[in-house]
Every structure is written in structure tokens, then in C-alpha cells.
Amino acid sequence: MSNKTTIALISCVSQKTQTKNKVKDLYISPLFKKTWDYNVKIDRPDGVYILSALHGLIRYDVEIEPYDKTLLDMSKEESLEWAENVYAQLKETFEKDGKTLNDYHFKIYAGTKYYENLVKVLPSYELPFGKLPIGKRLGALTTALKTGKKLSEI
């Protein structure tokens, strides 16, 4: 795994600013902010992207308008279509200069709806939160940020 490029994928959240913002600043829930801070300050992957219910895969520094859409309201077919779209975006974004998705390891910080169809097509991934409920995720992130330890060490 150490020879792979690590990319963090953080899911969008419903709590957003009221105005257009860079993606990393648009989402304002404690879970998103702590997940962002954890990745930037402690885990330090090679790249961080957001999994948006509306936009699919989006870079953290792209400016977008606030929106109201979630995978939780999508049918199985819509969720599958969303995952296929994200997979195509991942290939378009990362398959360059002779690299394929096999050269990447994806850390997915998201709920089941966001990763269930995606992990079926990713060659290398992990779910740092596992199936932890949101409260436990927040607790683990808070501990990680206070101690400087990785989630796997908590």
C-alpha cells in the first residue's frame, strides 16, 4: 500500500453556507469540518476530494453554490448511477501519465449510501470510520485532533 498514492474522499453534508464557496468551506457540519481537519493536519493524504450528491467527485478548492441534494433520498437505481458517474470521474481525474486506479488507495470518509456501490469498483480502498455512527465518528475525530494520532491508532 505504501507505494500507492493515497486519496481521501469525504462525503458532502447537508449543513452548508448560504452563499457560493470553495467546497472545503461550503460544508459546515462538525463532522465535515473535523474530517477535513483530520486529513489536512494528521493523516495527510496525497489528495482530498469531496463526494457530492449533486456534483459527484469534486476538488476541495472548486467554488460551487449551495445545493439541497442527498444520496439518502435516492432510489437504488439513482444511487448506482451516481456511483457509476463518480467512478468515471475518478478514472478521468487519476488515470493520467500511465497511472491507473490500481496505483491509488482511497480512504472513504462517508456513510454507507456514499460508498456501498463505489467500493465494488475501487481496486484499493479503506473505510476509516467503518460502520461507526456519526456520534462515534465525531468522538474518534475529536480524540485524533487532540492527540495527533491517526484514527487507526485510537
N, C-alpha and C positions, 0 to 999 in steps of 0.2 A: 504493500500500500504506500510506502514512503516514496516510491518513485512516481506516484500518480500526483497530478495536480488536484488539490482539494478545493471544491466549490461549495459554499454554504447556500442553501436555498431556504429562505424564510417566508412563511406564508403571510399574506396580507391579513388585515384585521378590519373589523367594522368601524372602529373608532378612528376617525380621520380629521385633519384640519378642514376648515370650511373653504379654503382657497387653494389654488394651484400651488404645488410644492414639489421639491425633489422627493422621489419615492421614499428615501430613508427618513425624511422629515414629515411626510404626509400621514403616516400611520402613528397614532399617539397612544395606543394602549400600553399599559405597563408591560405586558407580555412581549409585545413587539420591541419596545424600547430596550428592555433588558436582554432580549435575544440579540438585538443589534449590538448593544454594548459588549456583550459576552464575546461575540465574534470579532469585533474590532479590537478589543483590549486583551482578551485572553486566548481564544482559540486561534485567531489569526489565519484563516484560510487564504488561499491564493486569490479568491474572488468571492463576492457576495452578491447574490441576485434574489429578487423577490418573486414569489409565486402569487400572481394577482388573478383573482377570479375573473376580472374583466380583460386584462391585457396578457395573461399567460406569464411567460418569463420576461422580467423587466429588470434592467440595471438599476442599482440603488441611486444613481445620480441623474436619472432622467426625470424631467418635470412632467407631472400629469395633474389633471383636475381630479378633485374628489369624486367618488362614484359610490353607488349603492348596489353591490352585487356580491353574492357569496356562493361558494360551492354547496353549502348546506341546503340551499333551495333548489339545486339542480337535480334533474332526474338521472338515473343511471346512465342513460344514453348521452345526456349533456355532459356529465362528469367524464365519461370515456372520451368524448370529443375534445373536451378541454385538455385532458392528459395527452391525447394524440397531438394536439396543437403545441403543447409545451415541449413534448419530445422533439417535434420538428424544429422548434425554436432552439432547443439545446443543441441539436445537430448543426443548425445554421450558425450558431454562436461559437461553438467549440471545435467543430471539425474543420480545422484550418492547418496549413503548414504540415501536412502529413499526419496530423493527430486525428484520432477518432475518440468517441466517447469512452472507449476502453482505457484511454490514457488519463481519465478523470475519476475522482472519488467524490461523490455527492453526499453532503451532510444535510439531511432534510429536517428542518425545524418547522413542523406543521402537524395539523390534525389529520386523522385517517382519511377524510374525504379528499385532502390535497395530495396524499401520497399513494393511496391504495392502487390506482391504475398506473401511476408513474413508475413505481418500483418494479413492476413487471417487465419494463423495457430498459431499465438502467443496469449496466454491467457491474457497477460498483457503487454501493450506497450504504449509509447507515442512518439510523433514526435515533439521534442523541436523547430524545425525550421518551423513546419507546412509546408506550401507551399511557403515560402519566397524564392525569387530569390537569387542567390549567393551573389550579392552586399549587399542585406539587411541582409543576414546571417552574412557576414563579419562585417557589421556595428554593429549588435547586439553583436557579439562575442568581438569586439574591446571595446565596452562600458562595457560589463561584465568584461573583463580582467582589464580595467582601474578602475572600481568602486568596483570590488569584489562582484558584485551582480549576482544572478542567472538569467538565461535568462527569467524565469517566472516573475521576479521582474522588468524587464526593460520595 
